[in-house]
């Protein structure tokens, strides 16, 4: 597992969002957002939500209803809605910046033969398998 930390200084908040190409958690539009803080994935969800609402002219009962003109979908509307939400090309129309501060994790897996000698007995016939973390190209415990 390898964490990647992106941390922006508070001083860049004065730079316009489009120029710095990122947003801080409090930089969201509470009138248009169902989330309390900005996040790239939540922005993409809301963008897809708006596109599906506009295209299908309805919102399924199980999705949040906010704004004006929210009609509940019937069976055909639900099918339309879910197809639009899964449309990979529709996400290209979304203009969502990444977060200015975030942590992402990359996971790497290898398959090895299970060797009981590499496990530590806990006394209850349960074993703990040692985990290895990749750090600078070497395995670390």
C-alpha positions as CSV (number, residue, x, y, z in Angstrom):
1,X,0.0,0.0,0.0
2,X,1.3,3.4,-0.9
3,X,-0.3,6.7,0.3
4,X,-0.1,9.8,-1.8
5,X,-0.7,13.1,-0.1
6,X,-1.7,16.3,-1.9
7,X,-1.6,19.3,0.4
8,X,-2.1,22.9,-0.8
9,X,-1.2,25.9,1.2
10,X,-4.1,28.0,2.5
11,X,-2.6,31.0,0.8
12,X,-3.7,29.8,-2.6
13,X,-7.4,30.3,-1.7
14,X,-7.2,33.8,-3.1
15,X,-6.3,32.4,-6.6
16,X,-9.5,31.7,-8.7
17,X,-10.6,28.1,-8.7
18,X,-10.2,27.8,-12.5
19,X,-6.7,29.0,-12.3
20,X,-5.5,26.8,-9.4
21,X,-7.5,23.9,-10.8
22,X,-8.6,22.5,-7.4
23,X,-11.2,23.2,-4.6
24,X,-11.1,23.3,-0.9
25,X,-13.9,21.4,1.1
26,X,-15.8,24.6,1.9
27,X,-15.8,25.8,-1.7
28,X,-19.2,24.4,-2.8
29,X,-22.5,25.9,-3.7
30,X,-24.9,25.0,-0.8
31,X,-27.9,26.0,-3.0
32,X,-27.0,23.4,-5.7
33,X,-25.3,20.7,-3.6
34,X,-26.7,17.9,-1.5
35,X,-23.3,17.5,0.2
36,X,-21.9,19.6,3.0
37,X,-18.4,19.7,1.6
38,X,-16.9,19.7,-1.8
39,X,-15.4,16.5,-3.1
40,X,-14.4,15.5,-6.7
41,X,-16.5,12.3,-6.6
42,X,-19.5,14.1,-5.0
43,X,-19.3,16.8,-7.8
44,X,-19.3,14.1,-10.4
45,X,-22.3,12.4,-8.8
46,X,-24.3,15.6,-8.7
47,X,-23.3,16.4,-12.3
48,X,-24.5,13.0,-13.5
49,X,-27.6,13.4,-11.3
50,X,-28.5,16.7,-13.0
51,X,-27.9,15.2,-16.5
52,X,-30.1,12.1,-15.7
53,X,-32.8,14.4,-14.3
54,X,-32.8,16.6,-17.3
55,X,-32.7,13.7,-19.8
56,X,-35.2,11.4,-18.1
57,X,-37.4,14.2,-16.7
58,X,-37.7,12.5,-13.4
59,X,-35.8,11.3,-10.3
60,X,-36.2,7.8,-8.7
61,X,-37.8,7.7,-5.3
62,X,-34.5,6.4,-3.8
63,X,-32.4,9.4,-4.8
64,X,-32.3,12.8,-3.2
65,X,-34.9,15.3,-4.4
66,X,-33.8,18.9,-4.3
67,X,-34.5,21.9,-6.5
68,X,-37.6,22.6,-8.5
69,X,-39.4,20.3,-10.9
70,X,-38.6,17.0,-9.3
71,X,-41.0,14.3,-10.6
72,X,-40.8,10.8,-9.3
73,X,-39.9,8.2,-12.0
74,X,-42.1,5.4,-13.0
75,X,-40.6,2.0,-14.1
76,X,-39.5,3.3,-17.5
77,X,-38.1,6.5,-15.9
78,X,-36.1,4.4,-13.5
79,X,-34.6,2.4,-16.4
80,X,-33.8,5.6,-18.2
81,X,-32.3,7.1,-15.0
82,X,-30.0,4.2,-14.2
83,X,-28.8,3.9,-17.8
84,X,-28.0,7.6,-17.9
85,X,-26.2,7.4,-14.5
86,X,-24.0,4.6,-15.9
87,X,-23.3,6.4,-19.2
88,X,-19.5,6.7,-19.3
89,X,-19.6,9.5,-21.9
90,X,-21.9,11.7,-19.9
91,X,-19.2,12.2,-17.3
92,X,-17.1,13.9,-19.9
93,X,-19.6,16.9,-19.7
94,X,-18.9,17.4,-16.0
95,X,-16.6,20.2,-15.0
96,X,-15.3,19.0,-11.6
97,X,-12.0,20.1,-10.1
98,X,-10.0,17.8,-7.8
99,X,-9.6,18.5,-4.1
100,X,-6.7,20.8,-3.1
101,X,-6.1,18.5,-0.1
102,X,-6.5,14.8,-0.4
103,X,-4.9,11.4,0.3
104,X,-5.1,8.5,-2.2
105,X,-3.9,5.0,-1.7
106,X,-2.4,2.7,-4.3
107,X,-2.6,-1.0,-3.6
108,X,-0.3,-3.7,-5.0
109,X,-0.9,-7.4,-4.6
110,X,1.3,-10.4,-5.2
111,X,0.4,-14.0,-5.0
112,X,2.7,-16.2,-3.0
113,X,2.4,-19.7,-1.7
114,X,0.9,-19.9,1.7
115,X,3.5,-20.9,4.2
116,X,2.3,-21.4,7.8
117,X,5.8,-20.7,9.1
118,X,5.4,-17.1,8.0
119,X,2.3,-16.7,10.2
120,X,2.2,-15.9,13.9
121,X,0.1,-18.1,16.1
122,X,-2.3,-16.3,18.5
123,X,-2.9,-19.3,20.6
124,X,-6.6,-19.7,19.4
125,X,-5.8,-21.5,16.2
126,X,-6.1,-18.2,14.4
127,X,-3.2,-16.8,12.5
128,X,-2.2,-13.3,11.6
129,X,-0.7,-13.0,8.2
130,X,2.1,-10.5,8.0
131,X,1.4,-7.5,5.7
132,X,4.1,-5.9,3.6
133,X,4.0,-2.3,2.6
134,X,5.8,-1.1,-0.5
135,X,8.1,1.8,0.3
136,X,10.6,3.2,-2.1
137,X,10.8,0.0,-4.1
138,X,11.5,-2.2,-1.1
139,X,9.3,-4.3,1.1
140,X,8.9,-2.9,4.6
141,X,7.2,-4.5,7.6
